Structure formats: C-alpha cells, structure tokens
Amino acid sequence: MLDRRKLLFGPAAAAVALSPPPVWAENGFPQRRAVDIVFVHTNETYKGYYYWDGNYILPAVQQFSWVCRDFRANQWKWLNPWLMDLLFVLHWKYEKPQIQIWSGYRTPETNAELEGAALNSQHIRANALDIHIPDLDADAVAGSFKTFLGGGVGMYPGRGFTHMDFGPVRNWVG
C-alpha cells in the first residue's frame, strides 16, 4: 500500500504543483479523493472514493482495476493507483464529471494483437491508461500533461484519446 508521503513525492504531486486551487496550496493534496470513469468497451463504471486520510482504499483500487481490465481476455491486474490520482487531477483541471477509459490493463497476448501497440507497453504492466474526456481536444489534454507528468504521454491526432503512463519519461505522437 502506498502512503501519503510516497504520493507527495511522486509524479501526481508534480501534477498538482502546476497550479492547484488555493486550498490545496494551504492544505496539501486532498486527503479524500474520488474519480468517476466509464470503461467504454463494457460500459462498466467506477464512481467513488479511492483514497482516504493518507491511504489508498484497496477494495476501491481493486474495483477500479477490474473495470479497466483487459475485456478481450477478461483478465485484470492491480493498476498503479497513481493513475487514479491523474484522473482525480483531470476531474479538477477540466471540471468534467466523468472520464472515459479506452484502455487500461492488457494481457501480453491482447497487446500483441493490437495494431500499433508497443512491444513493451506500460499497459501490460498495469501502469497506463488511454483516456478520452468528452468535449475536450485529446491533443490539448496530452499537451498540457506532457509538461509535468513523470512518465509517458502519447498524443494520437484524430483518434480521440490520450495515453498516460508511469513508465520512463517520454512523449510521442502516434
């Protein structure tokens, strides 16, 4: 389990440092965090708190991970909970109630079948999300996140989604 200190020194803390609301500057990253997502391939949702008073809520992270599973193989892995922190920041930054997840965890077999998927994709490591925020330009979302995300940001012009991961720092246009 990750605790507050690990999070505060992690990449999600850098995201908030960009320009947090004044109350965050005074009190630090919120100690109660929630997200609202829909996994577009199954129409399953996760809506609720996942972090409370310094700790990730493991059943919530597990439920989120299940919703974002490899739907083709119907297999899941624990997703990096920092991905939920990114979504939390997106909710705040763009004032959108629900974020669409296009891809979360992928089995190596599924990944190998997908055109254009990286051989060593962070999706296989349960360390990446492909997201879409309705009524927002995906390239603009990627552009803003690549300035401070401590991982990978992929822009896919005309395809409608943004890739975000906690692998090595890099960015690309796919």
C-alpha positions as CSV (number, residue, x, y, z in Angstrom):
1,M,0.0,0.0,0.0
2,L,1.2,3.5,-0.8
3,D,1.1,6.1,1.9
4,R,0.7,9.9,1.8
5,R,4.5,10.5,1.9
6,K,5.2,8.4,-1.1
7,L,2.4,10.1,-3.0
8,L,3.5,13.6,-2.1
9,F,6.9,12.9,-3.6
10,G,5.6,11.1,-6.6
11,P,4.6,12.2,-10.1
12,A,1.0,13.0,-9.1
13,A,2.3,15.6,-6.7
14,A,4.1,17.3,-9.6
15,A,0.7,17.5,-11.4
16,V,-0.9,19.3,-8.6
17,A,2.1,21.6,-8.2
18,L,1.4,23.1,-11.6
19,S,-1.4,25.3,-10.4
20,P,-3.5,23.9,-7.6
21,P,-6.5,25.5,-6.1
22,P,-5.6,27.8,-3.2
23,V,-7.0,25.3,-0.6
24,W,-4.6,22.7,-2.0
25,A,-1.7,25.0,-1.6
26,E,-2.7,25.6,2.1
27,N,-3.6,22.0,3.0
28,G,-1.7,19.9,0.5
29,F,-3.0,17.3,-1.9
30,P,-6.6,16.4,-0.8
31,Q,-6.8,13.6,1.6
32,R,-10.1,12.4,0.2
33,R,-10.1,11.6,-3.5
34,A,-12.7,10.3,-5.8
35,V,-13.0,9.6,-9.5
36,D,-15.8,8.9,-11.9
37,I,-15.0,6.8,-15.0
38,V,-16.7,4.6,-17.6
39,F,-14.8,1.9,-19.5
40,V,-16.2,2.3,-23.0
41,H,-15.8,-1.3,-24.1
42,T,-18.0,-2.8,-21.4
43,N,-20.0,0.3,-20.2
44,E,-18.9,-0.5,-16.7
45,T,-18.3,2.4,-14.3
46,Y,-16.3,3.2,-11.2
47,K,-17.5,6.1,-9.2
48,G,-16.3,6.7,-5.7
49,Y,-13.6,7.4,-3.3
50,Y,-10.3,5.6,-3.6
51,Y,-8.1,7.5,-1.2
52,W,-9.0,8.5,2.3
53,D,-6.9,10.1,5.1
54,G,-3.5,9.1,3.8
55,N,-4.2,5.7,2.3
56,Y,-5.4,4.1,-0.8
57,I,-8.6,2.1,-0.3
58,L,-7.6,-1.3,-1.6
59,P,-11.1,-2.6,-2.4
60,A,-11.7,0.6,-4.4
61,V,-8.4,0.3,-6.3
62,Q,-9.3,-3.4,-7.0
63,Q,-12.7,-2.5,-8.3
64,F,-11.2,0.3,-10.5
65,S,-8.7,-2.2,-11.8
66,W,-11.4,-4.7,-12.6
67,V,-13.4,-2.1,-14.5
68,C,-10.3,-1.2,-16.5
69,R,-9.4,-4.9,-17.2
70,D,-8.4,-6.5,-20.5
71,F,-12.0,-7.0,-21.6
72,R,-10.9,-9.2,-24.5
73,A,-9.3,-11.8,-22.2
74,N,-11.5,-10.9,-19.2
75,Q,-8.3,-10.7,-17.0
76,W,-7.3,-7.9,-14.6
77,K,-4.2,-6.8,-12.7
78,W,-3.8,-4.3,-10.0
79,L,-3.5,-0.9,-11.7
80,N,-1.0,1.6,-10.4
81,P,-3.1,3.7,-8.1
82,W,-1.3,6.9,-9.2
83,L,-3.3,6.5,-12.4
84,M,-6.4,7.3,-10.3
85,D,-4.6,10.4,-9.0
86,L,-4.1,11.5,-12.5
87,L,-7.8,11.1,-13.2
88,F,-8.6,13.0,-10.0
89,V,-6.5,15.9,-11.3
90,L,-8.2,15.7,-14.7
91,H,-11.6,16.0,-13.0
92,W,-10.4,19.1,-11.2
93,K,-8.5,20.7,-14.1
94,Y,-11.2,20.3,-16.7
95,E,-14.3,20.3,-14.5
96,K,-15.6,17.2,-16.1
97,P,-17.8,14.8,-14.2
98,Q,-16.9,11.6,-16.0
99,I,-13.8,10.5,-17.9
100,Q,-13.9,7.7,-20.5
101,I,-11.3,4.9,-20.3
102,W,-10.5,3.4,-23.6
103,S,-7.7,1.0,-22.4
104,G,-6.3,0.0,-19.1
105,Y,-4.6,-3.3,-18.4
106,R,-3.8,-5.5,-21.4
107,T,-2.5,-9.1,-21.4
108,P,0.6,-9.6,-23.4
109,E,-1.5,-11.7,-25.9
110,T,-4.0,-8.9,-26.4
111,N,-1.3,-6.3,-26.7
112,A,0.4,-8.4,-29.4
113,E,-2.8,-8.5,-31.4
114,L,-3.3,-4.7,-31.4
115,E,-2.1,-2.7,-34.3
116,G,0.5,-0.1,-33.3
117,A,0.8,-1.3,-29.7
118,A,4.3,-1.1,-28.3
119,L,6.0,-4.4,-27.6
120,N,6.8,-3.4,-24.0
121,S,3.7,-1.4,-23.4
122,Q,3.0,0.0,-20.0
123,H,-0.5,-1.4,-20.4
124,I,1.0,-4.9,-19.9
125,R,2.5,-3.7,-16.6
126,A,-0.9,-2.2,-15.5
127,N,0.8,1.2,-15.5
128,A,-1.1,3.0,-18.2
129,L,-4.5,4.4,-19.3
130,D,-5.8,5.6,-22.6
131,I,-8.4,8.2,-21.9
132,H,-11.0,10.4,-23.5
133,I,-12.6,13.5,-21.9
134,P,-15.8,14.3,-23.8
135,D,-15.9,17.8,-25.4
136,L,-12.2,18.3,-25.0
137,D,-9.4,18.1,-27.6
138,A,-7.3,15.0,-26.8
139,D,-4.2,16.6,-28.2
140,A,-4.6,19.6,-25.9
141,V,-5.0,17.3,-22.9
142,A,-1.8,15.4,-23.9
143,G,0.0,18.7,-24.5
144,S,-0.8,20.0,-21.0
145,F,0.1,16.8,-19.3
146,K,3.4,16.2,-21.0
147,T,4.8,19.3,-19.3
148,F,4.6,17.8,-15.9
149,L,3.8,14.1,-16.0
150,G,6.7,11.9,-14.7
151,G,6.1,9.2,-17.3
152,G,4.8,8.8,-20.9
153,V,2.3,10.9,-22.7
154,G,1.1,9.8,-26.2
155,M,-0.8,12.1,-28.5
156,Y,-2.9,10.4,-31.2
157,P,-4.2,13.2,-33.5
158,G,-7.6,12.5,-34.9
159,R,-8.1,9.3,-32.9
160,G,-9.7,10.9,-29.9
161,F,-7.7,9.6,-27.0
162,T,-4.6,10.4,-24.9
163,H,-2.2,7.8,-23.5
164,M,-0.7,8.4,-20.0
165,D,1.6,6.1,-18.1
166,F,4.1,6.0,-15.3
167,G,6.9,4.4,-17.3
168,P,10.1,6.3,-18.4
169,V,9.7,10.0,-19.2
170,R,8.9,10.4,-22.9
171,N,6.2,11.7,-25.2
172,W,5.2,10.8,-28.7
173,V,2.7,11.3,-31.5
174,G,1.1,8.1,-32.7
